[in-house]
């Protein structure tokens, strides 16, 4: 079955991003397809490579990047939410005149249409958030 | 339909809203702080009367809630079971 996952909460806030990650991992282990993971609202903060959590804590951002690389996941960050919160890739840096980027490996920034497409193309849309 | 509730009923009213939309055959999955609703003797436990309830085992364990402290009839599942519930229910609503 095809799933799209929506993540509305930032890392280290409550538990939603952990639940989303563990659900995604379990779905992949069961042989399901993850059509897309869409990061919305504060969820876009899951996609900054500049976090440095303590070494004995889980690295939420890296964990998404690694799962993404392993399963070729489409990790999409909402552009409007990203602009508000300072999540920047090369294209956004150029467009908005920023002096740096911070997007983590495997993530890309795109529009809300990607969420709508995920909902249409997938059998299930599962939302995790605050 | 699968109703997912992730906040404590002592903090938010999302469980009340979820239960108010209950239809025959619906399943309520309690995750994160939502699991507090399924504690035996809790003031909110009665809200789940007549509901089919599952809780995420990892989330009760993380809160120090033993299975024998849950109201009767609750299924304790893992993330694979969570995936199965989503697969089995054509409609899935997270009451955020």
Backbone of each chain as ProteinMPNN parsed JSONL, in Angstrom:
{"seq_chain_A": "XXXXXXXXXXXXXXXXXXXXXXXXXXXXXXXXXXXXXXXXXXXXXXXXXXXXXXXXXXXXXXXXXXXXXXXXXXXXXXXXXXXXXXXXXXXXXXXXXXXXXXXXXXXXXXXXXXXXXXXXXXXXXXXXXX", "coords_chain_A": {"N_chain_A": [[0.838, -1.203, 0.0], [0.334, 2.33, -0.584], [1.664, 5.069, 1.14], [1.388, 8.464, 2.276], [3.095, 10.648, 4.395], [2.529, 13.131, 6.757], [4.173, 15.652, 8.524], [3.868, 17.761, 11.158], [5.152, 18.871, 13.291], [8.032, 20.163, 14.967], [11.438, 18.908, 15.528], [12.373, 17.391, 18.678], [10.369, 18.572, 20.164], [7.601, 17.717, 21.046], [6.463, 14.669, 20.625], [5.777, 13.976, 18.106], [7.294, 13.922, 15.703], [8.986, 11.823, 16.198], [7.145, 9.735, 16.387], [6.193, 9.795, 13.76], [8.483, 9.146, 12.303], [9.045, 6.544, 13.296], [6.732, 5.22, 12.547], [6.896, 5.448, 9.757], [9.226, 3.991, 9.266], [8.416, 1.459, 10.171], [6.379, 0.945, 8.361], [7.806, 0.77, 5.961], [9.374, -1.435, 6.555], [7.448, -3.372, 6.523], [7.001, -3.605, 3.898], [5.527, -1.705, 2.584], [4.932, 1.182, 0.463], [6.377, 4.374, 0.707], [5.138, 7.167, -0.446], [5.639, 9.859, -0.15], [7.127, 12.095, 2.259], [5.884, 14.752, 3.915], [6.8, 17.809, 5.182], [5.512, 20.157, 7.273], [4.36, 23.35, 8.588], [5.83, 23.834, 11.837], [7.154, 21.515, 11.417], [8.988, 21.727, 9.374], [11.387, 22.255, 10.513], [12.597, 19.854, 10.909], [14.324, 19.556, 8.88], [16.817, 20.876, 8.947], [20.29, 20.909, 8.641], [21.94, 21.86, 10.533], [21.602, 21.244, 13.195], [22.782, 20.11, 16.37], [22.44, 17.734, 18.291], [22.878, 16.326, 21.648], [25.367, 13.728, 21.984], [24.429, 11.355, 23.065], [21.795, 11.364, 22.53], [19.007, 10.83, 20.317], [19.517, 11.583, 16.868], [17.504, 13.416, 15.244], [17.189, 14.725, 12.748], [19.267, 13.667, 11.172], [18.517, 11.042, 11.23], [16.192, 11.024, 9.667], [17.376, 11.754, 7.223], [19.049, 9.563, 6.773], [17.24, 7.41, 6.64], [15.872, 8.266, 4.44], [17.853, 8.144, 2.454], [18.366, 5.436, 2.422], [15.971, 4.332, 1.542], [15.264, 5.798, -0.631], [13.56, 8.022, -0.214], [11.116, 10.616, -0.687], [11.562, 13.496, 0.694], [9.932, 16.216, 1.589], [9.886, 19.666, 2.076], [7.76, 22.221, 3.084], [7.555, 25.193, 1.264], [6.618, 27.803, 2.004], [6.344, 27.616, 4.758], [8.972, 27.041, 5.349], [10.327, 29.358, 4.548], [9.412, 31.181, 6.435], [10.599, 30.131, 8.704], [13.285, 29.973, 8.254], [14.528, 27.858, 6.814], [16.657, 26.878, 4.39], [17.559, 26.299, 1.027], [19.761, 26.007, -1.853], [18.391, 27.24, -3.995], [16.455, 28.805, -2.689], [18.11, 30.461, -1.202], [19.288, 31.965, -3.184], [17.075, 33.166, -4.381], [15.979, 34.672, -2.304], [18.039, 36.189, -1.394], [19.825, 35.214, 0.631], [22.621, 34.506, 2.835], [23.472, 31.981, 3.349], [22.934, 28.398, 3.45], [20.925, 25.769, 4.872], [19.733, 23.352, 4.552], [19.099, 19.905, 5.106], [20.663, 16.8, 4.107], [19.084, 15.032, 1.511], [16.592, 16.169, 1.777], [14.124, 18.284, 0.196], [12.891, 21.468, -0.921], [9.637, 22.492, -1.535], [6.32, 23.143, -2.881], [2.954, 23.422, -1.448], [1.353, 21.996, -3.088], [2.556, 19.586, -3.398], [1.843, 18.175, -1.164], [-0.883, 17.866, -1.563], [-0.815, 16.362, -3.913], [0.416, 14.092, -2.875], [-1.581, 13.182, -1.161], [-3.535, 12.531, -3.001], [-2.314, 10.624, -4.662], [-1.645, 8.575, -2.937], [-2.678, 5.696, -0.973], [-3.249, 6.115, 1.671], [-3.164, 8.93, 3.845], [-1.276, 9.914, 6.474], [-1.223, 11.811, 9.354], [0.97, 13.499, 11.482], [1.45, 15.357, 14.421], [1.419, 18.313, 16.546]], "CA_chain_A": [[0.0, 0.0, 0.0], [1.105, 3.569, -0.693], [1.382, 6.045, 2.201], [2.065, 9.755, 2.414], [3.196, 11.017, 5.807], [2.63, 14.581, 6.985], [4.769, 15.949, 9.834], [3.577, 19.165, 11.467], [5.838, 19.292, 14.518], [9.487, 20.206, 14.897], [12.127, 17.884, 16.31], [12.63, 17.675, 20.095], [9.309, 19.417, 20.721], [6.927, 16.704, 21.855], [6.84, 13.319, 20.189], [5.14, 13.683, 16.821], [8.252, 13.576, 14.663], [9.449, 10.465, 16.528], [6.076, 8.808, 15.974], [6.152, 9.779, 12.291], [9.66, 8.394, 11.843], [8.919, 5.124, 13.631], [5.66, 4.691, 11.699], [7.436, 5.353, 8.391], [10.171, 2.88, 9.279], [7.65, 0.211, 10.295], [5.658, 0.737, 7.094], [8.796, 0.306, 4.979], [9.767, -2.801, 6.93], [6.359, -4.279, 6.143], [6.952, -3.675, 2.441], [4.688, -0.66, 1.993], [5.655, 2.25, -0.221], [6.155, 5.734, 1.208], [5.127, 8.022, -1.634], [6.268, 11.142, 0.196], [6.983, 12.63, 3.619], [5.733, 16.2, 3.735], [7.053, 18.539, 6.427], [4.688, 21.364, 7.205], [4.398, 24.136, 9.842], [7.128, 23.681, 12.512], [7.779, 20.282, 10.928], [10.103, 22.031, 8.457], [12.637, 22.265, 11.288], [13.226, 18.532, 10.8], [15.193, 19.519, 7.708], [18.046, 21.681, 9.008], [21.464, 20.071, 8.936], [22.788, 22.557, 11.511], [21.344, 20.83, 14.583], [23.805, 19.287, 17.019], [21.922, 17.187, 19.553], [23.894, 15.613, 22.433], [25.728, 12.463, 21.33], [23.667, 10.213, 23.585], [20.381, 11.547, 22.157], [18.754, 10.523, 18.914], [19.684, 12.708, 15.95], [16.248, 13.304, 14.484], [17.383, 15.159, 11.362], [20.126, 12.679, 10.516], [17.733, 9.816, 11.127], [15.36, 11.174, 8.457], [18.252, 11.735, 6.039], [19.535, 8.198, 6.56], [16.111, 6.591, 6.182], [15.604, 8.749, 3.088], [18.879, 7.616, 1.543], [18.226, 3.98, 2.367], [14.75, 3.928, 0.83], [15.015, 6.765, -1.686], [12.325, 8.724, 0.162], [10.932, 12.003, -1.126], [11.367, 14.285, 1.914], [9.595, 17.528, 1.041], [9.651, 20.732, 3.05], [6.868, 23.263, 2.567], [8.356, 26.398, 1.01], [6.166, 28.985, 2.759], [6.695, 27.365, 6.159], [10.432, 27.09, 5.417], [10.754, 30.756, 4.475], [9.131, 31.803, 7.737], [11.425, 29.586, 9.78], [14.704, 30.001, 7.902], [15.096, 26.641, 6.224], [17.109, 27.449, 3.117], [18.41, 25.528, 0.105], [20.452, 26.894, -2.786], [17.416, 28.028, -4.753], [15.847, 29.786, -1.787], [19.152, 31.425, -0.837], [19.465, 32.866, -4.312], [15.834, 33.907, -4.594], [15.689, 35.589, -1.207], [19.242, 36.915, -1.018], [20.381, 34.758, 1.909], [24.061, 34.27, 2.733], [23.812, 30.606, 3.723], [21.868, 27.393, 3.358], [20.988, 24.842, 6.005], [18.892, 22.167, 4.326], [19.792, 18.642, 5.368], [20.781, 15.894, 2.976], [17.921, 14.212, 1.179], [15.362, 16.976, 1.812], [13.987, 19.317, -0.825], [11.867, 22.459, -0.606], [8.668, 22.626, -2.616], [5.061, 23.781, -2.491], [1.859, 22.679, -0.82], [0.798, 21.09, -4.098], [3.18, 18.279, -3.183], [1.034, 17.491, -0.148], [-2.141, 17.497, -2.232], [-0.503, 15.25, -4.806], [0.651, 12.927, -2.019], [-2.88, 12.704, -0.678], [-4.272, 11.941, -4.132], [-1.604, 9.462, -5.212], [-1.442, 7.527, -1.935], [-3.876, 5.05, -0.42], [-3.496, 6.695, 2.988], [-2.375, 10.072, 4.322], [-1.241, 9.833, 7.94], [-0.73, 13.1, 9.827], [1.545, 13.53, 12.831], [1.678, 16.749, 14.773], [1.264, 18.77, 17.917]], "C_chain_A": [[0.877, 1.258, 0.0], [0.693, 4.566, 0.399], [2.061, 7.383, 1.914], [1.981, 10.147, 3.881], [3.315, 12.537, 5.891], [3.133, 14.827, 8.404], [4.623, 17.441, 10.117], [4.371, 19.717, 12.65], [7.345, 19.249, 14.342], [10.119, 19.108, 15.729], [12.304, 18.339, 17.755], [11.574, 18.571, 20.716], [8.44, 18.558, 21.639], [7.362, 15.343, 21.32], [6.428, 13.022, 18.75], [6.14, 13.263, 15.744], [8.859, 12.194, 14.917], [8.416, 9.443, 16.075], [6.052, 8.665, 14.452], [7.297, 8.942, 11.733], [9.473, 6.899, 12.083], [7.8, 4.458, 12.825], [6.182, 4.458, 10.281], [8.36, 4.149, 8.267], [9.431, 1.54, 9.312], [6.908, -0.098, 8.991], [6.604, 0.204, 6.021], [9.208, -1.129, 5.269], [8.697, -3.824, 6.544], [6.163, -4.342, 4.626], [6.032, -2.65, 1.787], [5.565, 0.393, 1.307], [5.342, 3.588, 0.456], [6.264, 6.661, 0.002], [5.866, 9.331, -1.351], [6.159, 11.377, 1.704], [6.97, 14.14, 3.469], [5.854, 16.894, 5.089], [6.414, 19.921, 6.338], [4.76, 22.093, 8.559], [5.786, 23.989, 10.505], [7.857, 22.404, 12.093], [8.952, 20.548, 9.993], [11.442, 22.04, 9.196], [13.303, 20.892, 11.372], [14.284, 18.507, 9.705], [16.375, 20.463, 7.752], [19.221, 20.809, 9.41], [22.319, 20.679, 10.043], [22.508, 22.179, 12.967], [22.498, 19.973, 15.094], [23.254, 18.775, 18.351], [23.041, 16.491, 20.327], [24.134, 14.22, 21.836], [24.922, 11.269, 21.82], [22.165, 10.359, 23.311], [20.212, 11.141, 20.693], [18.962, 11.77, 18.074], [18.539, 12.65, 14.941], [16.449, 13.667, 13.01], [18.174, 14.112, 10.58], [19.374, 11.373, 10.263], [16.817, 9.857, 9.893], [16.218, 11.072, 7.205], [18.689, 10.314, 5.721], [18.424, 7.276, 6.042], [15.773, 6.961, 4.736], [16.574, 8.161, 2.078], [18.694, 6.115, 1.339], [17.054, 3.547, 1.484], [14.369, 4.894, -0.295], [13.709, 7.531, -1.433], [12.314, 10.141, -0.392], [10.566, 12.826, 0.113], [11.17, 15.739, 1.495], [9.246, 18.512, 2.143], [8.796, 21.812, 2.398], [7.612, 24.592, 2.446], [7.928, 27.593, 1.865], [6.518, 28.848, 4.233], [8.201, 27.475, 6.36], [10.942, 28.533, 5.399], [10.541, 31.46, 5.813], [10.137, 31.384, 8.804], [12.914, 29.507, 9.434], [15.287, 28.668, 7.526], [15.395, 26.976, 4.768], [17.919, 26.433, 2.303], [19.031, 26.51, -0.887], [19.485, 27.819, -3.525], [16.797, 29.134, -3.916], [16.855, 30.866, -1.396], [19.31, 32.458, -1.946], [18.251, 33.78, -4.469], [15.617, 34.99, -3.54], [16.926, 36.308, -0.673], [19.812, 36.522, 0.327], [21.851, 34.377, 1.741], [24.459, 32.84, 3.099], [22.638, 29.681, 3.43], [21.986, 26.481, 4.575], [20.202, 23.552, 5.765], [19.724, 20.885, 4.479], [19.753, 17.749, 4.129], [19.488, 15.1, 2.767], [16.604, 14.963, 1.22], [15.322, 17.901, 0.599], [12.841, 20.245, -0.433], [10.93, 22.583, -1.804], [7.344, 23.139, -2.049], [4.04, 22.826, -1.912], [1.188, 21.713, -1.792], [1.342, 19.674, -3.937], [2.433, 17.467, -2.128], [-0.268, 17.004, -0.767], [-1.913, 16.306, -3.152], [-0.276, 13.96, -4.009], [-0.647, 12.317, -1.546], [-3.651, 11.993, -1.787], [-3.626, 10.629, -4.574], [-1.473, 8.305, -4.232], [-2.766, 6.921, -1.499], [-4.249, 5.673, 0.92], [-2.599, 7.91, 3.209], [-2.427, 10.017, 5.848], [-0.537, 11.089, 8.467], [-0.216, 12.976, 11.259], [1.81, 14.981, 13.193], [1.391, 17.042, 16.22], [-0.213, 18.86, 18.271]], "O_chain_A": [[1.998, 1.255, 0.508], [-0.49, 4.866, 0.557], [3.169, 7.427, 1.379], [0.942, 9.999, 4.524], [4.111, 13.146, 5.177], [2.592, 14.283, 9.366], [5.181, 18.277, 9.407], [4.269, 20.901, 12.969], [7.868, 18.384, 13.639], [9.45, 18.454, 16.529], [12.377, 19.538, 18.025], [11.851, 19.262, 21.697], [8.532, 18.66, 22.862], [8.496, 14.917, 21.538], [6.702, 11.938, 18.235], [5.865, 12.353, 14.962], [9.206, 11.48, 13.976], [8.749, 8.428, 15.465], [5.91, 7.562, 13.923], [7.113, 8.141, 10.817], [9.71, 6.084, 11.191], [7.899, 3.286, 12.463], [5.941, 3.409, 9.683], [8.293, 3.389, 7.301], [9.771, 0.61, 8.58], [6.82, -1.252, 8.574], [6.25, -0.701, 5.265], [9.372, -1.938, 4.355], [8.999, -4.986, 6.273], [5.276, -5.039, 4.133], [5.782, -2.713, 0.584], [6.77, 0.476, 1.545], [4.183, 3.893, 0.74], [7.359, 6.906, -0.506], [6.612, 9.839, -2.189], [5.215, 10.915, 2.345], [7.922, 14.735, 2.962], [5.104, 16.6, 6.02], [6.729, 20.727, 5.462], [5.178, 21.506, 9.558], [6.802, 24.016, 9.812], [9.042, 22.237, 12.384], [9.82, 19.69, 9.833], [12.497, 21.856, 8.589], [14.433, 20.774, 11.846], [15.055, 17.552, 9.606], [16.901, 20.828, 6.701], [19.158, 20.068, 10.391], [23.316, 20.083, 10.452], [23.119, 22.741, 13.876], [23.106, 19.212, 14.342], [23.566, 19.319, 19.409], [24.049, 16.105, 19.735], [23.231, 13.613, 21.261], [24.746, 10.29, 21.095], [21.361, 9.568, 23.804], [21.18, 11.119, 19.931], [18.632, 12.878, 18.498], [18.598, 11.94, 13.937], [15.931, 12.984, 12.127], [17.798, 13.725, 9.474], [19.56, 10.703, 9.248], [16.682, 8.868, 9.172], [15.851, 10.396, 6.244], [18.704, 9.901, 4.561], [18.637, 6.473, 5.133], [15.435, 6.103, 3.921], [16.181, 7.735, 0.992], [18.845, 5.597, 0.233], [17.126, 2.541, 0.778], [13.271, 4.808, -0.844], [12.869, 7.665, -2.323], [13.356, 10.777, -0.544], [9.409, 12.85, 0.531], [12.12, 16.413, 1.096], [8.427, 18.234, 3.019], [9.084, 22.258, 1.287], [8.222, 25.059, 3.408], [8.775, 28.314, 2.393], [6.931, 29.809, 4.881], [8.662, 27.942, 7.402], [11.864, 28.887, 6.133], [11.386, 32.235, 6.262], [10.486, 32.165, 9.688], [13.712, 29.024, 10.237], [16.427, 28.369, 7.879], [14.492, 27.318, 4.005], [18.838, 25.795, 2.817], [18.837, 27.719, -0.764], [19.73, 29.018, -3.661], [16.636, 30.263, -4.381], [16.502, 32.039, -1.273], [19.446, 33.654, -1.692], [18.378, 34.989, -4.662], [15.135, 36.081, -3.842], [16.872, 36.957, 0.372], [20.241, 37.385, 1.094], [22.281, 33.979, 0.659], [25.646, 32.52, 3.154], [21.513, 30.122, 3.197], [23.029, 26.434, 5.226], [20.03, 22.751, 6.683], [20.873, 20.803, 4.045], [18.925, 17.924, 3.236], [18.892, 14.578, 3.709], [15.591, 14.45, 0.744], [16.362, 18.256, 0.044], [11.933, 19.85, 0.298], [11.374, 22.756, -2.939], [7.264, 23.521, -0.881], [4.226, 21.61, -1.886], [0.545, 20.746, -1.385], [0.684, 18.695, -4.29], [2.392, 16.238, -2.186], [-0.701, 15.877, -0.529], [-2.703, 15.363, -3.174], [-0.716, 12.883, -4.41], [-0.805, 11.097, -1.527], [-4.328, 10.992, -1.551], [-4.319, 9.644, -4.829], [-1.217, 7.173, -4.643], [-3.826, 7.533, -1.631], [-5.428, 5.75, 1.265], [-1.433, 7.92, 2.814], [-3.506, 10.069, 6.439], [0.591, 11.391, 8.079], [-0.886, 12.418, 12.129], [2.33, 15.746, 12.382], [1.15, 16.138, 17.021], [-0.557, 19.229, 19.394]]}, "seq_chain_B": "XXXXXXXXXXXXXXXXXXXXXXXXXXXXXXXXXXXXXXXXXXXXXXXXXXXXXXXXXXXXXXXXXXXXXXXXXXXXXXXXXXXXXXXXXXXXXXXX", "coords_chain_B": {"N_chain_B": [[-13.304, 3.375, 10.316], [-10.271, 4.869, 11.375], [-9.396, 6.455, 14.279], [-6.991, 8.612, 15.448], [-5.512, 9.583, 18.404], [-3.422, 11.808, 20.021], [-2.965, 13.346, 22.229], [-3.158, 14.004, 25.755], [-6.222, 13.467, 27.496], [-6.491, 15.042, 29.634], [-5.37, 17.342, 29.036], [-6.001, 18.315, 26.485], [-8.931, 18.575, 24.321], [-9.137, 16.714, 22.338], [-9.727, 13.96, 22.352], [-12.403, 13.928, 23.143], [-13.568, 15.146, 20.906], [-12.901, 13.316, 18.905], [-14.292, 11.015, 19.789], [-16.858, 11.946, 19.607], [-17.386, 11.736, 16.963], [-17.724, 9.095, 16.498], [-18.462, 6.118, 14.738], [-20.131, 3.037, 13.829], [-17.948, 0.268, 13.981], [-15.637, 1.719, 14.102], [-12.249, 2.429, 15.116], [-10.206, 3.372, 17.849], [-7.116, 4.717, 18.204], [-4.696, 5.23, 20.552], [-1.948, 7.239, 21.018], [1.332, 8.503, 21.972], [0.953, 11.121, 24.387], [-1.704, 10.6, 24.415], [-2.28, 8.096, 25.38], [-2.816, 8.213, 28.08], [-5.537, 8.391, 28.434], [-6.496, 5.826, 28.538], [-6.078, 4.783, 31.017], [-6.86, 2.805, 33.782], [-9.333, 3.663, 36.12], [-8.996, 6.32, 35.701], [-10.252, 9.663, 35.305], [-11.024, 10.193, 32.743], [-11.449, 7.794, 31.528], [-14.02, 6.779, 31.159], [-14.908, 8.033, 28.909], [-14.212, 6.435, 26.85], [-15.95, 4.354, 26.842], [-17.561, 1.68, 25.29], [-16.056, 1.911, 23.043], [-13.743, 0.65, 20.578], [-10.506, 0.101, 21.386], [-7.069, 0.758, 20.866], [-3.703, 0.875, 22.054], [-0.436, 2.305, 21.782], [2.204, 0.302, 22.531], [4.881, 1.059, 23.105], [4.543, 3.666, 23.858], [3.008, 3.588, 26.205], [4.806, 2.267, 27.829], [6.91, 4.105, 27.898], [5.857, 5.948, 29.539], [5.664, 4.758, 31.935], [3.462, 3.169, 32.373], [1.975, 0.257, 33.195], [0.678, -2.662, 31.525], [-1.408, -3.797, 32.985], [-2.573, -1.694, 34.174], [-4.275, -0.582, 32.471], [-7.531, 0.125, 31.098], [-10.067, -2.406, 30.729], [-10.014, -4.593, 27.891], [-8.451, -3.229, 26.099], [-6.281, -3.156, 23.299], [-2.857, -3.73, 23.088], [-0.438, -2.535, 21.012], [2.301, -2.641, 18.597], [4.51, -0.588, 16.489], [4.328, -1.825, 14.017], [1.833, -2.947, 14.209], [0.349, -0.621, 14.295], [0.761, 0.301, 11.691], [-0.632, -1.733, 10.392], [-3.245, -1.19, 11.264], [-3.719, 1.252, 10.002], [-3.619, 0.411, 7.386], [-5.825, -1.242, 7.343], [-7.989, 0.418, 7.652], [-9.92, 2.484, 5.722], [-10.343, 5.169, 6.043], [-8.445, 7.499, 7.835], [-7.981, 9.419, 10.605], [-6.167, 11.855, 12.206], [-6.574, 13.374, 15.2], [-5.637, 16.292, 15.763]], "CA_chain_B": [[-12.419, 4.545, 10.368], [-9.294, 4.869, 12.466], [-9.208, 7.758, 14.936], [-5.72, 8.636, 16.187], [-5.491, 10.671, 19.395], [-2.052, 11.836, 20.547], [-2.817, 14.24, 23.385], [-3.846, 13.571, 26.966], [-7.558, 14.064, 27.678], [-6.389, 15.986, 30.76], [-4.654, 18.499, 28.497], [-6.749, 18.796, 25.316], [-10.237, 17.94, 24.148], [-9.154, 15.97, 21.07], [-10.412, 12.677, 22.517], [-13.851, 14.22, 23.121], [-13.968, 15.408, 19.518], [-12.803, 12.045, 18.181], [-15.373, 10.118, 20.214], [-18.135, 12.509, 19.148], [-17.575, 11.334, 15.557], [-17.66, 7.636, 16.437], [-19.469, 5.353, 13.993], [-19.968, 1.592, 13.993], [-16.753, -0.316, 13.386], [-14.474, 2.596, 14.238], [-11.203, 2.058, 16.075], [-9.502, 4.507, 18.431], [-5.725, 4.411, 18.521], [-4.113, 6.234, 21.438], [-0.486, 7.264, 20.959], [1.967, 9.607, 22.713], [0.234, 11.386, 25.643], [-3.08, 10.127, 24.278], [-2.462, 6.823, 26.096], [-3.314, 8.455, 29.448], [-6.993, 8.211, 28.455], [-6.851, 4.414, 28.735], [-5.7, 4.318, 32.364], [-7.938, 2.341, 34.657], [-9.585, 4.566, 37.241], [-8.827, 7.71, 35.298], [-11.518, 10.378, 35.116], [-11.37, 10.222, 31.318], [-11.608, 6.429, 30.995], [-15.418, 6.553, 30.765], [-15.119, 8.576, 27.554], [-13.936, 5.362, 25.887], [-16.959, 3.302, 26.975], [-18.169, 1.255, 24.031], [-15.129, 2.122, 21.914], [-12.662, -0.311, 20.349], [-9.336, 0.933, 21.679], [-5.703, 0.24, 20.845], [-2.682, 1.828, 22.507], [0.906, 1.967, 21.341], [2.928, -0.25, 23.677], [6.082, 1.846, 23.396], [4.159, 4.93, 24.492], [2.645, 3.354, 27.622], [6.051, 1.913, 28.53], [7.687, 5.332, 28.087], [5.208, 6.723, 30.611], [5.609, 3.949, 33.145], [2.131, 2.592, 32.549], [1.966, -1.184, 32.943], [-0.542, -3.074, 30.813], [-2.514, -4.1, 33.918], [-3.158, -0.422, 34.627], [-5.161, -0.094, 31.405], [-8.922, -0.326, 31.165], [-10.238, -3.724, 30.118], [-10.347, -4.699, 26.471], [-7.563, -2.435, 25.246], [-5.209, -3.89, 22.619], [-1.548, -3.073, 23.1], [0.167, -2.853, 19.716], [3.575, -1.991, 18.278], [4.393, 0.253, 15.291], [3.868, -2.67, 12.904], [0.381, -3.031, 14.398], [-0.133, 0.713, 13.915], [0.72, 0.282, 10.227], [-1.734, -2.627, 10.001], [-4.516, -0.487, 11.487], [-3.863, 2.251, 8.933], [-3.915, -0.331, 6.163], [-7.156, -1.862, 7.438], [-9.047, 1.434, 7.705], [-9.836, 3.335, 4.534], [-10.235, 6.558, 6.519], [-7.583, 7.651, 9.002], [-8.025, 10.82, 11.042], [-5.419, 12.25, 13.402], [-7.276, 14.51, 15.826], [-4.571, 17.137, 16.306]], "C_chain_B": [[-11.495, 4.444, 11.574], [-9.134, 6.297, 12.988], [-7.907, 7.696, 15.722], [-5.729, 9.849, 17.119], [-4.123, 10.663, 20.065], [-1.863, 12.784, 21.738], [-3.642, 13.713, 24.555], [-5.224, 14.226, 27.051], [-7.573, 15.044, 28.851], [-5.694, 17.276, 30.336], [-5.459, 19.153, 27.369], [-8.098, 18.095, 25.236], [-10.31, 17.083, 22.885], [-9.83, 14.606, 21.188], [-11.932, 12.877, 22.469], [-14.338, 14.406, 21.693], [-13.958, 14.107, 18.726], [-13.999, 11.152, 18.498], [-16.736, 10.628, 19.713], [-18.421, 12.143, 17.685], [-17.608, 9.814, 15.397], [-18.807, 7.052, 15.612], [-19.186, 3.87, 14.206], [-18.697, 1.111, 13.3], [-15.505, 0.531, 13.524], [-13.505, 2.083, 15.3], [-10.503, 3.325, 16.548], [-8.094, 4.062, 18.81], [-5.152, 5.565, 19.349], [-2.599, 6.126, 21.37], [0.018, 8.459, 21.765], [1.195, 9.854, 24.016], [-1.233, 10.952, 25.59], [-3.35, 8.869, 25.09], [-3.006, 7.025, 27.513], [-4.822, 8.233, 29.558], [-7.386, 6.787, 28.826], [-6.468, 3.885, 30.114], [-6.918, 4.003, 33.203], [-8.106, 3.314, 35.824], [-9.425, 6.035, 36.907], [-10.18, 8.366, 35.044], [-11.977, 10.349, 33.658], [-11.701, 8.846, 30.749], [-13.025, 6.183, 30.477], [-15.725, 7.085, 29.365], [-14.976, 7.477, 26.507], [-14.925, 4.21, 25.991], [-17.554, 2.956, 25.616], [-17.28, 1.445, 22.825], [-14.162, 0.945, 21.801], [-11.355, 0.473, 20.419], [-8.042, 0.142, 21.551], [-4.775, 1.315, 21.403], [-1.326, 1.349, 21.996], [1.726, 1.542, 22.564], [4.138, 0.571, 24.072], [5.72, 3.119, 24.165], [3.624, 4.742, 25.914], [3.913, 3.033, 28.415], [6.87, 3.166, 28.841], [7.134, 6.18, 29.222], [5.042, 5.918, 31.891], [4.25, 3.347, 33.414], [2.197, 1.101, 32.203], [0.648, -1.561, 32.277], [-1.711, -3.343, 31.751], [-3.133, -2.832, 34.518], [-4.112, 0.163, 33.573], [-6.583, -0.606, 31.613], [-9.061, -1.638, 30.387], [-10.519, -3.613, 28.62], [-9.46, -3.901, 25.546], [-6.509, -3.33, 24.601], [-3.926, -3.083, 22.683], [-0.809, -3.502, 21.837], [1.533, -2.182, 19.569], [3.406, -1.177, 16.979], [3.934, -0.55, 14.067], [2.345, -2.825, 12.977], [-0.311, -1.73, 14.027], [-0.27, 0.769, 12.383], [-0.445, -0.585, 9.737], [-3.094, -1.949, 10.171], [-4.777, 0.546, 10.39], [-4.238, 1.562, 7.618], [-5.369, -0.829, 6.168], [-8.3, -0.849, 7.404], [-8.899, 2.418, 6.557], [-9.723, 4.812, 4.93], [-9.421, 6.6, 7.811], [-7.564, 9.124, 9.387], [-7.185, 11.006, 12.302], [-6.097, 13.484, 13.974], [-6.262, 15.394, 16.52], [-5.129, 18.431, 16.897]], "O_chain_B": [[-11.892, 3.992, 12.648], [-8.787, 7.215, 12.245], [-7.738, 6.822, 16.572], [-5.925, 10.984, 16.685], [-3.702, 9.644, 20.613], [-0.741, 12.997, 22.196], [-4.676, 13.069, 24.374], [-5.377, 15.402, 26.718], [-8.538, 15.784, 29.042], [-5.461, 18.175, 31.145], [-5.583, 20.376, 27.305], [-8.373, 17.153, 25.979], [-11.4, 16.76, 22.412], [-10.443, 14.14, 20.228], [-12.652, 12.101, 21.841], [-15.389, 13.89, 21.314], [-14.886, 13.825, 17.969], [-14.637, 10.604, 17.599], [-17.642, 9.842, 19.434], [-19.561, 12.233, 17.229], [-17.529, 9.306, 14.279], [-19.965, 7.438, 15.769], [-18.124, 3.498, 14.704], [-18.41, 1.502, 12.169], [-14.424, 0.112, 13.11], [-13.894, 1.4, 16.247], [-10.237, 4.234, 15.761], [-7.906, 3.157, 19.622], [-5.127, 6.714, 18.909], [-2.029, 5.066, 21.628], [-0.762, 9.314, 22.185], [0.816, 8.895, 24.687], [-1.918, 10.943, 26.613], [-4.493, 8.591, 25.453], [-3.594, 6.107, 28.084], [-5.332, 7.927, 30.636], [-8.469, 6.556, 29.363], [-6.525, 2.679, 30.356], [-7.856, 4.79, 33.323], [-7.124, 3.733, 36.437], [-9.69, 6.899, 37.743], [-11.131, 7.709, 34.621], [-13.169, 10.467, 33.373], [-12.178, 8.738, 29.62], [-13.219, 5.476, 29.488], [-16.676, 6.647, 28.718], [-15.539, 7.568, 25.416], [-14.768, 3.198, 25.309], [-17.997, 3.838, 24.881], [-17.696, 1.172, 21.699], [-13.807, 0.323, 22.802], [-11.119, 1.384, 19.627], [-7.922, -0.978, 22.049], [-5.025, 2.511, 21.247], [-1.101, 0.154, 21.804], [1.915, 2.316, 23.503], [4.393, 0.76, 25.262], [6.483, 3.588, 25.009], [3.767, 5.638, 26.746], [4.067, 3.484, 29.55], [7.454, 3.278, 29.919], [7.835, 7.015, 29.794], [4.359, 6.349, 32.82], [3.917, 3.046, 34.56], [2.445, 0.734, 31.055], [-0.363, -0.877, 32.437], [-2.867, -3.147, 31.378], [-4.1, -2.903, 35.277], [-4.676, 1.243, 33.752], [-6.796, -1.648, 32.233], [-8.262, -1.932, 29.498], [-11.167, -2.675, 28.153], [-9.681, -3.888, 24.335], [-5.909, -4.167, 25.275], [-3.913, -1.893, 22.369], [-0.581, -4.692, 21.619], [1.873, -1.271, 20.323], [2.305, -1.087, 16.436], [3.242, -0.025, 13.194], [1.659, -2.833, 11.955], [-1.425, -1.738, 13.505], [-1.284, 1.226, 11.856], [-1.151, -0.222, 8.796], [-3.984, -2.106, 9.335], [-5.902, 0.696, 9.914], [-5.058, 2.061, 6.847], [-6.043, -0.834, 5.138], [-9.448, -1.217, 7.156], [-7.881, 3.1, 6.434], [-9.086, 5.603, 4.234], [-9.672, 5.843, 8.748], [-7.176, 9.975, 8.587], [-7.454, 10.394, 13.335], [-6.183, 14.518, 13.311], [-6.044, 15.269, 17.725], [-4.369, 19.26, 17.398]]}, "name": "protein", "num_of_chains": 2, "seq": "XXXXXXXXXXXXXXXXXXXXXXXXXXXXXXXXXXXXXXXXXXXXXXXXXXXXXXXXXXXXXXXXXXXXXXXXXXXXXXXXXXXXXXXXXXXXXXXXXXXXXXXXXXXXXXXXXXXXXXXXXXXXXXXXXXXXXXXXXXXXXXXXXXXXXXXXXXXXXXXXXXXXXXXXXXXXXXXXXXXXXXXXXXXXXXXXXXXXXXXXXXXXXXXXXXXXXXXXXXXXXXXXXX"}
